[in-house]
């Protein structure tokens, strides 16, 4: 059941991103699934995110040995605008991305850290950050998320495969070298 007010979020169970995401990697680092204790309630301060979209997301075929599938991905990119390139578009729409559904396709989303070095990046549904983190089946509670260990700076690529269509808000929770937390949200409209 969808939350009916902010009161509902505090008692809502977080959603598992594995229900929609078949695979995800950040700069070639595969996401490790975990139940995060810090996705929604950091030990440091929240600051404005340094992350921004840094180019046009591209669809690639995971069937690289199948020339028809490779051509299909190229044709999909040609026929579909994944982001708006209009410089006068409302800032509220800057992080809306159209992506392709299906386990045969990988979307590569370019992101920039804008000169900030980040560690402990985690990906989950944005609204999970408003829940209590009580997840049924978790070993010790927490928000179900994908974690990318290591240090990241400069231009990054988020490679993600969506198993089905839909519309979803995702978020990357980051920590900078000073221990400050930030969250970069983006909306994915997942189409065939």
C-alpha positions as CSV (number, residue, x, y, z in Angstrom):
1,X,0.0,0.0,0.0
2,X,1.3,3.5,-0.9
3,X,1.9,5.9,2.0
4,X,-1.1,8.3,2.4
5,X,0.9,10.9,4.3
6,X,4.3,11.6,5.9
7,X,3.1,9.8,9.0
8,X,3.0,6.6,6.9
9,X,6.6,6.8,5.7
10,X,8.1,6.5,9.2
11,X,6.4,3.1,9.6
12,X,6.7,1.9,6.0
13,X,9.0,-0.9,5.1
14,X,11.6,0.1,2.5
15,X,11.4,-1.4,-1.0
16,X,14.1,-3.7,-2.2
17,X,15.8,-2.3,-5.4
18,X,16.6,-5.8,-6.6
19,X,12.9,-6.1,-7.5
20,X,13.7,-3.7,-10.4
21,X,17.4,-3.6,-10.9
22,X,19.0,-6.8,-12.3
23,X,22.6,-5.5,-12.3
24,X,24.4,-2.2,-11.4
25,X,28.0,-1.0,-11.5
26,X,29.7,2.3,-10.9
27,X,32.8,2.9,-12.9
28,X,33.1,-0.8,-13.3
29,X,32.7,-1.6,-9.6
30,X,29.8,-4.0,-9.2
31,X,27.3,-3.0,-6.6
32,X,27.3,-5.0,-3.4
33,X,23.9,-5.6,-1.9
34,X,23.5,-4.7,1.7
35,X,21.1,-3.4,4.4
36,X,22.4,0.1,4.9
37,X,22.3,1.7,8.3
38,X,23.3,5.1,6.9
39,X,21.3,5.5,3.7
40,X,18.6,7.5,5.4
41,X,20.2,8.5,8.8
42,X,23.8,9.6,8.3
43,X,26.3,10.0,11.1
44,X,27.4,13.3,9.6
45,X,25.7,16.3,8.2
46,X,23.6,16.5,5.0
47,X,25.0,18.9,2.3
48,X,24.0,19.8,-1.2
49,X,25.0,17.1,-3.7
50,X,28.0,17.6,-5.9
51,X,26.7,15.0,-8.4
52,X,25.1,16.1,-11.7
53,X,24.2,14.3,-14.9
54,X,27.1,14.7,-17.2
55,X,25.9,13.8,-20.7
56,X,23.3,11.6,-22.4
57,X,22.5,8.1,-21.1
58,X,23.1,5.4,-23.7
59,X,21.6,2.0,-24.1
60,X,23.9,-1.0,-24.9
61,X,23.1,-4.5,-25.8
62,X,24.4,-7.2,-23.4
63,X,24.3,-9.6,-26.3
64,X,27.5,-8.3,-27.8
65,X,27.9,-11.4,-29.9
66,X,24.5,-10.8,-31.6
67,X,24.8,-8.1,-34.3
68,X,21.0,-7.7,-34.5
69,X,20.8,-6.9,-30.7
70,X,23.7,-4.5,-31.0
71,X,21.9,-2.8,-33.9
72,X,18.7,-2.7,-32.0
73,X,20.4,-0.8,-29.1
74,X,21.9,1.7,-31.6
75,X,18.5,2.2,-33.2
76,X,16.8,2.6,-29.8
77,X,19.4,5.4,-28.9
78,X,18.7,7.0,-32.3
79,X,14.9,7.0,-31.8
80,X,14.7,7.9,-28.1
81,X,15.8,11.0,-26.3
82,X,17.0,9.9,-22.8
83,X,17.3,13.4,-21.4
84,X,16.2,16.8,-22.4
85,X,19.0,18.9,-24.0
86,X,16.8,22.1,-23.9
87,X,18.9,24.7,-21.9
88,X,15.6,26.4,-20.9
89,X,13.9,23.4,-19.4
90,X,12.7,23.7,-15.8
91,X,15.4,22.7,-13.3
92,X,12.8,20.3,-11.8
93,X,13.1,18.2,-15.0
94,X,16.9,18.1,-15.3
95,X,17.2,14.7,-13.6
96,X,14.4,12.9,-15.5
97,X,15.9,10.1,-17.6
98,X,14.2,7.8,-20.1
99,X,15.8,4.3,-20.0
100,X,15.2,0.9,-21.7
101,X,13.8,-2.0,-19.8
102,X,14.9,-5.6,-20.1
103,X,17.6,-7.9,-19.0
104,X,19.3,-7.8,-22.4
105,X,20.0,-4.0,-22.1
106,X,22.3,-2.0,-20.1
107,X,21.9,1.8,-19.6
108,X,25.1,3.8,-19.1
109,X,24.3,7.0,-17.2
110,X,27.2,9.6,-17.1
111,X,27.5,11.4,-13.8
112,X,30.1,14.0,-12.6
113,X,31.3,14.6,-9.1
114,X,32.3,18.2,-10.0
115,X,35.7,17.9,-8.5
116,X,34.7,16.4,-5.2
117,X,36.1,13.0,-4.1
118,X,33.3,10.7,-2.8
119,X,33.4,7.4,-0.9
120,X,30.9,4.8,0.2
121,X,28.3,5.6,-2.6
122,X,25.0,3.7,-2.2
123,X,22.0,3.4,-4.6
124,X,18.4,2.7,-3.5
125,X,14.9,4.0,-4.1
126,X,14.8,7.7,-3.1
127,X,11.7,7.2,-0.9
128,X,13.5,4.5,1.2
129,X,15.4,7.4,2.8
130,X,12.1,8.5,4.5
131,X,11.3,5.0,6.0
132,X,12.4,3.7,9.4
133,X,14.7,1.2,7.7
134,X,12.9,-1.8,9.2
135,X,13.2,-4.4,6.5
136,X,11.5,-7.8,6.9
137,X,14.1,-10.4,6.2
138,X,17.1,-8.2,6.9
139,X,19.7,-9.6,9.2
140,X,19.9,-6.4,11.3
141,X,17.5,-4.0,9.7
142,X,18.5,-1.1,7.4
143,X,17.7,0.1,4.0
144,X,18.2,-2.4,1.1
145,X,20.8,-0.7,-1.2
146,X,23.6,-1.4,-3.5
147,X,27.0,-0.2,-2.2
148,X,30.0,0.9,-4.2
149,X,33.2,0.8,-2.1
150,X,36.2,2.9,-3.0
151,X,36.9,6.5,-3.9
152,X,35.3,8.2,-6.8
153,X,35.9,11.5,-8.5
154,X,35.6,13.2,-11.8
155,X,33.4,11.6,-14.5
156,X,31.6,8.5,-13.5
157,X,29.4,5.9,-15.3
158,X,26.5,4.2,-13.7
159,X,25.7,1.1,-15.6
160,X,22.3,-0.3,-14.8
161,X,20.0,-3.0,-16.1
162,X,16.3,-2.7,-15.3
163,X,14.2,-5.9,-15.3
164,X,10.8,-4.2,-16.1
165,X,9.1,-1.0,-17.1
166,X,7.8,1.6,-14.8
167,X,8.6,5.0,-13.3
168,X,10.8,5.2,-10.3
169,X,12.8,7.7,-8.2
170,X,16.3,6.5,-7.4
171,X,19.0,8.1,-5.2
172,X,22.8,7.9,-4.9
173,X,23.8,8.6,-1.3
174,X,27.4,9.8,-1.0
175,X,30.0,10.7,1.6
176,X,32.8,13.2,0.9
177,X,36.3,13.3,2.4
178,X,35.0,15.5,5.2
179,X,32.4,13.0,6.3
180,X,29.5,15.1,4.8
181,X,26.5,13.2,3.4
182,X,24.6,14.1,0.2
183,X,21.9,12.5,-1.9
184,X,21.5,12.8,-5.7
185,X,18.1,12.0,-6.9
186,X,17.0,11.1,-10.4
187,X,13.8,9.8,-11.9
188,X,13.9,6.9,-14.4
189,X,11.0,6.5,-16.8
190,X,11.6,2.8,-17.8
191,X,10.2,2.0,-21.3
192,X,10.4,-0.9,-23.8
